[in-house]
Amino acid sequence: MRRVRFAPSPTGSLHVGNALTAAANRAFGDWLLLRIDDTDLSRNVEGGEQDILRDLEWLGISWDEALRRVDAAL
């Protein structure tokens, strides 16, 4: 089994590069981890995580597990 991950920062809607990365990971992996990396708090926007989830759903990209990582020390 090929496990892959997609780890965007919640800074708003997906841009084309992130969308392509997510689509490629879903296509080449058997199992996709969606990991929201909330490590740069100064760049985050309110609702950014929900925007990412909405965009992935609109693109038809599903994930097998999701987690949220918050670490302001990084």
TIMI-2910 file (N, C-alpha, C, CB; in pm, 1 decimal, decimal comma, always signed):
<rs>
+----------+----------+----------+----------+----------+----------+----------+----------+----------+----------+----------+----------+------+
!      n_x !      n_y !      n_z !     ca_x !     ca_y !     ca_z !      c_x !      c_y !      c_z !     cb_x !     cb_y !     cb_z ! resn !
+----------+----------+----------+----------+----------+----------+----------+----------+----------+----------+----------+----------+------+
!    +85,4 !   -118,4 !     +0,0 !     +0,0 !     +0,0 !     +0,0 !    +89,3 !   +123,7 !     +0,0 !    -96,8 !     +0,3 !   +123,2 !  Met !
!    +59,4 !   +216,2 !    -90,0 !   +131,9 !   +343,8 !    -95,0 !    +54,3 !   +447,9 !    -15,9 !   +153,3 !   +391,2 !   -242,4 !  Arg !
!   +115,2 !   +494,2 !    +92,4 !    +54,0 !   +597,6 !   +175,8 !   +113,9 !   +732,0 !   +136,8 !    +75,8 !   +568,5 !   +328,4 !  Arg !
!    +27,1 !   +828,0 !   +110,4 !    +71,5 !   +962,2 !    +72,2 !     +1,7 !  +1063,5 !   +161,7 !    +41,8 !   +991,3 !    -78,7 !  Val !
!    +53,9 !  +1185,7 !   +160,6 !     -8,8 !  +1290,3 !   +241,6 !    -14,0 !  +1419,3 !   +162,7 !    +67,5 !  +1311,2 !   +374,2 !  Arg !
!   -105,4 !  +1502,3 !   +203,4 !   -118,1 !  +1637,5 !   +151,1 !   -129,9 !  +1727,4 !   +272,5 !   -241,9 !  +1653,1 !    +53,2 !  Phe !
!    -38,5 !  +1825,4 !   +284,5 !    -31,1 !  +1905,2 !   +407,3 !    -32,1 !  +2055,3 !   +376,4 !    +95,4 !  +1868,8 !   +486,8 !  Ala !
!   -147,6 !  +2110,5 !   +340,9 !   -154,4 !  +2254,7 !   +313,5 !   -161,9 !  +2335,0 !   +443,3 !   -276,1 !  +2286,9 !   +224,6 !  Pro !
!   -125,5 !  +2461,3 !   +433,9 !   -145,3 !  +2555,5 !   +544,4 !   -280,5 !  +2622,0 !   +525,5 !    -30,3 !  +2662,3 !   +551,0 !  Ser !
!   -350,8 !  +2650,2 !   +634,2 !   -484,9 !  +2710,1 !   +622,0 !   -480,0 !  +2859,7 !   +594,8 !   -564,9 !  +2684,8 !   +748,5 !  Pro !
!   -427,2 !  +2894,0 !   +478,1 !   -411,8 !  +3035,4 !   +443,1 !   -513,5 !  +3080,0 !   +338,6 !   -271,0 !  +3061,5 !   +391,8 !  Thr !
!   -618,9 !  +3002,3 !   +320,7 !   -723,3 !  +3038,8 !   +225,2 !   -747,9 !  +2927,3 !   +125,5 !   -686,2 !  +3166,9 !   +151,7 !  Gly !
!   -811,8 !  +2962,7 !    +17,0 !   -843,8 !  +2864,2 !    -86,5 !   -716,7 !  +2805,5 !   -146,1 !   -929,5 !  +2927,7 !   -196,9 !  Ser !
!   -729,7 !  +2685,5 !   -201,2 !   -615,6 !  +2620,6 !   -265,6 !   -573,1 !  +2698,9 !   -389,2 !   -649,9 !  +2475,1 !   -303,6 !  Leu !
!   -443,5 !  +2705,7 !   -411,3 !   -395,1 !  +2759,4 !   -538,7 !   -368,7 !  +2641,9 !   -631,4 !   -265,5 !  +2846,9 !   -519,5 !  His !
!   -338,9 !  +2669,1 !   -755,6 !   -325,7 !  +2564,6 !   -857,2 !   -219,1 !  +2461,7 !   -819,5 !   -292,0 !  +2627,0 !   -992,3 !  Val !
!   -107,5 !  +2505,7 !   -766,6 !     -1,4 !  +2412,8 !   -729,0 !    -45,5 !  +2315,4 !   -621,0 !   +120,0 !  +2489,2 !   -682,0 !  Gly !
!   -115,1 !  +2367,0 !   -520,2 !   -166,1 !  +2278,9 !   -414,9 !   -271,4 !  +2183,5 !   -469,8 !   -224,8 !  +2361,3 !   -299,6 !  Asn !
!   -357,7 !  +2232,2 !   -555,8 !   -461,8 !  +2146,3 !   -613,4 !   -398,9 !  +2032,7 !   -695,0 !   -557,7 !  +2229,5 !   -702,5 !  Ala !
!   -296,9 !  +2064,4 !   -773,2 !   -228,9 !  +1961,2 !   -851,8 !   -158,2 !  +1859,9 !   -762,7 !   -128,4 !  +2025,0 !   -947,0 !  Leu !
!    -95,6 !  +1907,7 !   -656,5 !    -28,3 !  +1817,4 !   -562,1 !   -128,1 !  +1723,4 !   -498,1 !    +45,9 !  +1896,9 !   -453,7 !  Thr !
!   -240,2 !  +1776,3 !   -454,6 !   -343,4 !  +1692,9 !   -392,1 !   -396,4 !  +1589,3 !   -491,2 !   -459,2 !  +1780,3 !   -339,5 !  Ala !
!   -421,3 !  +1631,6 !   -614,7 !   -473,4 !  +1539,1 !   -716,5 !   -371,7 !  +1430,8 !   -750,1 !   -511,9 !  +1615,6 !   -843,9 !  Ala !
!   -245,1 !  +1467,6 !   -761,7 !   -140,8 !  +1369,2 !   -791,9 !   -125,1 !  +1270,1 !   -677,6 !     -7,1 !  +1439,1 !   -819,8 !  Ala !
!   -124,6 !  +1319,9 !   -554,2 !   -112,5 !  +1230,2 !   -439,5 !   -229,8 !  +1133,1 !   -432,8 !   -103,8 !  +1310,7 !   -309,8 !  Asn !
!   -349,7 !  +1181,9 !   -460,4 !   -467,0 !  +1093,5 !   -458,0 !   -457,0 !   +989,4 !   -569,6 !   -598,0 !  +1175,8 !   -472,6 !  Arg !
!   -408,1 !  +1030,3 !   -686,1 !   -398,6 !   +938,8 !   -799,6 !   -291,2 !   +832,0 !   -779,5 !   -370,0 !  +1016,7 !   -926,3 !  Ala !
!   -179,2 !   +868,7 !   -719,3 !    -66,7 !   +775,8 !   -706,5 !    -65,9 !   +700,2 !   -574,8 !    +62,3 !   +850,2 !   -721,5 !  Phe !
!   -142,1 !   +745,3 !   -478,4 !   -142,9 !   +679,1 !   -348,4 !   -267,2 !   +594,9 !   -328,7 !   -132,4 !   +781,0 !   -237,7 !  Gly !
!   -252,4 !   +493,3 !   -248,8 !   -366,4 !   +408,6 !   -213,8 !   -440,3 !   +461,8 !    -91,5 !   -320,0 !   +265,4 !   -188,2 !  Asp !
!   -371,5 !   +544,2 !    -13,7 !   -426,0 !   +594,5 !   +112,8 !   -373,0 !   +735,7 !   +130,4 !   -386,7 !   +502,0 !   +235,4 !  Trp !
!   -462,9 !   +833,8 !   +150,1 !   -424,0 !   +975,0 !   +157,9 !   -452,3 !  +1031,7 !   +295,7 !   -497,4 !  +1057,0 !    +51,6 !  Leu !
!   -348,2 !  +1087,9 !   +355,4 !   -361,5 !  +1160,9 !   +480,8 !   -370,3 !  +1308,9 !   +448,2 !   -242,1 !  +1131,2 !   +577,4 !  Leu !
!   -474,4 !  +1373,6 !   +492,7 !   -487,2 !  +1518,9 !   +482,4 !   -443,6 !  +1575,3 !   +616,4 !   -634,9 !  +1563,7 !   +445,2 !  Leu !
!   -334,5 !  +1649,2 !   +615,7 !   -280,5 !  +1705,0 !   +740,2 !   -276,4 !  +1856,4 !   +726,2 !   -137,8 !  +1647,4 !   +772,2 !  Arg !
!   -362,0 !  +1923,7 !   +799,8 !   -364,2 !  +2070,0 !   +796,9 !   -251,6 !  +2119,5 !   +885,9 !   -503,0 !  +2127,1 !   +843,8 !  Ile !
!   -151,1 !  +2181,0 !   +825,2 !    -34,6 !  +2230,4 !   +898,7 !    -55,1 !  +2376,6 !   +936,4 !    +94,4 !  +2213,9 !   +814,8 !  Asp !
!    -90,4 !  +2396,4 !  +1059,2 !   -119,6 !  +2529,2 !  +1112,9 !     +3,9 !  +2580,9 !  +1186,6 !   -243,8 !  +2525,6 !  +1207,8 !  Asp !
!   +117,8 !  +2589,3 !  +1114,6 !   +243,6 !  +2622,8 !  +1180,8 !   +284,2 !  +2768,8 !  +1166,9 !   +352,2 !  +2537,0 !  +1126,9 !  Thr !
!   +224,1 !  +2841,2 !  +1076,7 !   +256,5 !  +2982,4 !  +1058,2 !   +132,0 !  +3064,2 !  +1088,9 !   +308,3 !  +3010,7 !   +913,3 !  Asp !
!   +108,4 !  +3085,6 !  +1217,1 !    -15,8 !  +3148,5 !  +1261,1 !    -35,3 !  +3287,7 !  +1203,1 !    -18,8 !  +3155,9 !  +1411,1 !  Leu !
!    +72,1 !  +3359,0 !  +1170,8 !    +58,4 !  +3495,4 !  +1119,0 !     -0,4 !  +3497,5 !   +977,7 !   +194,1 !  +3565,5 !  +1119,6 !  Ser !
!    +11,3 !  +3387,6 !   +902,2 !    -40,8 !  +3382,7 !   +765,0 !   -179,0 !  +3319,7 !   +754,9 !    +54,4 !  +3306,7 !   +677,5 !  Arg !
!   -224,9 !  +3258,3 !   +860,9 !   -354,8 !  +3191,1 !   +856,3 !   -467,0 !  +3293,2 !   +841,4 !   -376,5 !  +3106,0 !   +983,0 !  Asn !
!   -571,4 !  +3251,2 !   +772,8 !   -689,3 !  +3335,4 !   +758,6 !   -807,6 !  +3264,2 !   +821,6 !   -717,3 !  +3368,8 !   +609,4 !  Val !
!   -899,2 !  +3342,1 !   +871,7 !  -1019,4 !  +3283,9 !   +930,7 !  -1096,4 !  +3208,0 !   +822,9 !  -1108,8 !  +3393,9 !   +995,4 !  Glu !
!  -1131,3 !  +3084,9 !   +852,1 !  -1203,5 !  +3002,0 !   +756,9 !  -1114,9 !  +2933,2 !   +654,5 !  -1303,8 !  +3084,3 !   +686,4 !  Gly !
!   -982,8 !  +2949,1 !   +665,6 !   -891,5 !  +2889,7 !   +568,7 !   -899,2 !  +2738,9 !   +562,1 !   -752,5 !  +2929,6 !   +600,1 !  Gly !
!   -913,1 !  +2675,2 !   +677,3 !   -923,1 !  +2529,1 !   +679,5 !  -1050,8 !  +2483,6 !   +609,6 !   -919,7 !  +2476,3 !   +824,8 !  Glu !
!  -1160,9 !  +2550,5 !   +635,9 !  -1287,9 !  +2515,6 !   +572,1 !  -1280,1 !  +2539,9 !   +421,5 !  -1403,9 !  +2597,0 !   +633,7 !  Gln !
!  -1210,3 !  +2645,7 !   +379,7 !  -1193,3 !  +2672,2 !   +236,1 !  -1119,4 !  +2557,9 !   +167,8 !  -1117,5 !  +2804,2 !   +214,1 !  Asp !
!  -1013,9 !  +2508,0 !   +231,6 !   -936,6 !  +2397,0 !   +174,8 !  -1023,8 !  +2273,0 !   +161,7 !   -813,0 !  +2366,2 !   +261,9 !  Ile !
!  -1097,5 !  +2241,1 !   +267,0 !  -1184,0 !  +2122,9 !   +263,6 !  -1289,0 !  +2134,9 !   +153,9 !  -1252,2 !  +2102,5 !   +399,3 !  Leu !
!  -1347,5 !  +2252,9 !   +141,8 !  -1447,9 !  +2276,8 !    +38,1 !  -1388,0 !  +2262,6 !   -101,2 !  -1509,3 !  +2415,8 !    +54,5 !  Arg !
!  -1269,0 !  +2319,2 !   -121,4 !  -1203,7 !  +2310,8 !   -251,8 !  -1169,6 !  +2166,4 !   -287,8 !  -1077,0 !  +2396,2 !   -253,2 !  Asp !
!  -1118,8 !  +2089,6 !   -191,9 !  -1086,6 !  +1949,0 !   -219,0 !  -1212,2 !  +1870,4 !   -253,8 !  -1016,4 !  +1885,3 !    -98,0 !  Leu !
!  -1319,5 !  +1895,3 !   -182,3 !  -1445,6 !  +1827,1 !   -212,9 !  -1495,7 !  +1865,4 !   -351,6 !  -1552,2 !  +1860,7 !   -107,3 !  Glu !
!  -1484,4 !  +1992,3 !   -388,2 !  -1526,4 !  +2038,1 !   -520,1 !  -1445,2 !  +1969,9 !   -630,3 !  -1512,3 !  +2190,4 !   -530,5 !  Trp !
!  -1316,0 !  +1947,8 !   -603,1 !  -1228,8 !  +1880,6 !   -698,9 !  -1251,6 !  +1729,5 !   -702,7 !  -1084,1 !  +1909,4 !   -665,5 !  Leu !
!  -1329,5 !  +1677,9 !   -608,4 !  -1354,4 !  +1534,5 !   -603,0 !  -1242,1 !  +1456,0 !   -538,6 !  -1378,0 !  +1482,5 !   -740,0 !  Gly !
!  -1160,7 !  +1523,4 !   -459,0 !  -1047,2 !  +1458,9 !   -393,0 !  -1089,0 !  +1420,4 !   -251,5 !   -921,8 !  +1552,6 !   -390,8 !  Ile !
!  -1084,8 !  +1292,0 !   -225,1 !  -1120,4 !  +1242,1 !    -91,7 !   -994,8 !  +1200,7 !    -17,7 !  -1219,1 !  +1123,1 !   -101,1 !  Ser !
!  -1005,2 !  +1193,1 !   +112,0 !   -893,1 !  +1152,8 !   +195,4 !   -939,1 !  +1042,4 !   +289,3 !   -836,2 !  +1273,2 !   +275,0 !  Trp !
!   -843,3 !   +964,0 !   +334,8 !   -873,8 !   +849,8 !   +419,8 !   -861,3 !   +883,2 !   +568,2 !   -782,6 !   +734,4 !   +385,4 !  Asp !
!   -780,1 !   +982,0 !   +598,6 !   -764,9 !  +1026,2 !   +737,1 !   -727,8 !  +1173,1 !   +734,4 !   -657,2 !   +941,7 !   +813,7 !  Glu !
!   -770,6 !  +1245,4 !   +834,9 !   -736,1 !  +1387,7 !   +844,0 !   -689,6 !  +1416,7 !   +985,6 !   -857,4 !  +1478,9 !   +805,4 !  Ala !
!   -593,6 !  +1506,4 !   +995,1 !   -553,9 !  +1554,7 !  +1126,6 !   -510,9 !  +1697,2 !  +1113,0 !   -441,7 !  +1468,9 !  +1187,8 !  Leu !
!   -509,2 !  +1764,2 !  +1224,5 !   -472,5 !  +1905,6 !  +1225,2 !   -354,6 !  +1921,6 !  +1317,0 !   -591,1 !  +1996,5 !  +1269,6 !  Arg !
!   -249,7 !  +1985,3 !  +1267,0 !   -129,1 !  +2005,0 !  +1344,0 !   -115,4 !  +2152,1 !  +1374,8 !     -5,6 !  +1952,1 !  +1269,4 !  Arg !
!   -107,3 !  +2185,2 !  +1501,8 !    -87,3 !  +2323,3 !  +1544,8 !    +40,0 !  +2327,4 !  +1626,2 !   -209,3 !  +2377,2 !  +1627,1 !  Val !
!   +135,1 !  +2405,1 !  +1580,8 !   +261,1 !  +2415,8 !  +1652,9 !   +320,0 !  +2552,7 !  +1626,7 !   +360,1 !  +2303,8 !  +1611,2 !  Asp !
!   +288,7 !  +2646,8 !  +1711,8 !   +334,6 !  +2784,4 !  +1693,0 !   +485,5 !  +2797,5 !  +1715,0 !   +259,9 !  +2877,9 !  +1787,9 !  Ala !
!   +548,6 !  +2696,2 !  +1772,9 !   +691,3 !  +2703,8 !  +1800,9 !   +777,5 !  +2681,6 !  +1677,5 !   +727,5 !  +2603,5 !  +1905,9 !  Ala !
!   +720,7 !  +2627,5 !  +1570,9 !   +801,8 !  +2601,3 !  +1451,0 !   +825,2 !  +2725,6 !  +1369,9 !   +736,0 !  +2497,3 !  +1364,4 !  Leu !
+----------+----------+----------+----------+----------+----------+----------+----------+----------+----------+----------+----------+------+
</rs>
